[in-house]
Amino acid sequence: MDEKLFEARAKIMKSLANKHRLKMVDTLGENVKMCVSDLVKKLDLNQSSVSKHLNILKTAGVVKAEKDGLKVYYSLRTPCIINYFVCVDNVIQNDLEDRMNVLNNK
């Protein structure tokens, strides 16, 4: 495979490697569009933190921004990224089951 593809994947994965940004992506997956003030309320973060995290996600291509009057609304650029979370949750569940099996066999 092309090195540039792996670099692009790494950029996206790095943008997701933060619990606040993961919450943002998950939240935007539930709601089609949200402005910074909506995300501030929903995630209990300050405005500058939300803006900083959104900028990282936007730069990586995970979210997009649309201006409507004075507000900027953010949404997932490719909503199927939520499927990635389903896969990660399956990895967590399988790992937990394996660890429980090890403990039960002692």
C-alpha positions as CSV (number, residue, x, y, z in Angstrom):
1,M,0.0,0.0,0.0
2,D,1.0,3.6,-0.5
3,E,2.8,5.3,2.4
4,K,0.7,8.4,1.9
5,L,-2.5,6.4,2.7
6,F,-0.9,5.2,6.0
7,E,0.1,8.8,6.8
8,A,-3.4,10.0,6.1
9,R,-4.9,7.3,8.3
10,A,-2.4,8.1,11.1
11,K,-3.5,11.8,10.9
12,I,-7.1,10.8,11.4
13,M,-6.3,8.4,14.2
14,K,-4.2,11.0,16.0
15,S,-7.1,13.5,15.8
16,L,-9.2,10.9,17.5
17,A,-6.7,10.0,20.2
18,N,-8.2,12.3,22.9
19,K,-11.2,11.5,25.1
20,H,-12.8,15.0,24.5
21,R,-12.5,14.7,20.7
22,L,-14.0,11.2,20.9
23,K,-16.9,12.6,22.9
24,M,-17.3,15.3,20.3
25,V,-17.4,12.9,17.4
26,D,-19.9,10.7,19.3
27,T,-22.1,13.7,20.1
28,L,-22.0,14.9,16.5
29,G,-23.0,11.4,15.5
30,E,-26.2,11.8,17.5
31,N,-26.9,15.3,16.3
32,V,-26.6,16.3,12.7
33,K,-25.2,19.8,13.4
34,M,-24.0,21.7,16.5
35,C,-22.4,25.0,17.2
36,V,-19.6,25.6,19.6
37,S,-22.0,26.8,22.3
38,D,-24.1,23.7,22.0
39,L,-21.0,21.5,22.4
40,V,-19.8,23.6,25.4
41,K,-23.1,22.8,27.2
42,K,-23.3,19.2,26.1
43,L,-19.6,18.3,26.9
44,D,-19.1,20.6,29.9
45,L,-15.9,22.1,28.4
46,N,-15.0,25.7,28.0
47,Q,-15.4,27.5,24.7
48,S,-11.7,27.7,23.9
49,S,-11.2,23.9,24.5
50,V,-14.1,23.0,22.3
51,S,-12.8,25.3,19.5
52,K,-9.3,23.9,19.8
53,H,-10.5,20.3,19.6
54,L,-12.9,21.1,16.7
55,N,-10.1,22.6,14.8
56,I,-8.0,19.5,15.2
57,L,-10.9,17.3,14.0
58,K,-11.6,19.7,11.1
59,T,-7.9,19.8,10.0
60,A,-7.9,15.9,10.0
61,G,-11.1,15.9,7.9
62,V,-13.3,14.3,10.5
63,V,-15.7,17.3,10.9
64,K,-16.8,20.0,8.6
65,A,-18.0,23.6,9.4
66,E,-20.9,25.5,7.9
67,K,-21.5,29.2,8.6
68,D,-25.1,30.2,9.2
69,G,-25.3,33.9,10.0
70,L,-23.0,34.5,13.0
71,K,-22.8,30.9,14.1
72,V,-20.7,28.1,12.7
73,Y,-22.3,24.7,12.8
74,Y,-20.1,21.5,12.9
75,S,-21.1,18.1,11.7
76,L,-19.3,14.8,10.9
77,R,-17.9,15.0,7.4
78,T,-18.3,11.2,7.0
79,P,-20.8,9.9,9.5
80,C,-19.7,6.3,9.0
81,I,-16.8,7.1,11.3
82,I,-19.2,6.1,14.1
83,N,-18.8,2.6,12.8
84,Y,-15.2,2.8,13.9
85,F,-16.5,3.3,17.4
86,V,-18.6,0.2,17.2
87,C,-15.5,-1.8,16.1
88,V,-13.4,-0.3,18.9
89,D,-16.2,-1.2,21.4
90,N,-16.1,-4.8,20.1
91,V,-12.3,-4.9,20.7
92,I,-12.9,-3.7,24.3
93,Q,-15.6,-6.3,24.9
94,N,-13.5,-9.1,23.4
95,D,-10.5,-8.1,25.5
96,L,-12.6,-7.9,28.6
97,E,-14.0,-11.4,28.0
98,D,-10.5,-12.8,27.4
99,R,-9.3,-11.3,30.7
100,M,-12.3,-12.6,32.6
101,N,-11.7,-16.1,31.2
102,V,-8.1,-15.9,32.3
103,L,-9.2,-14.9,35.8
104,N,-11.8,-17.6,36.0
105,N,-9.4,-20.3,35.0
106,K,-7.0,-19.6,37.8
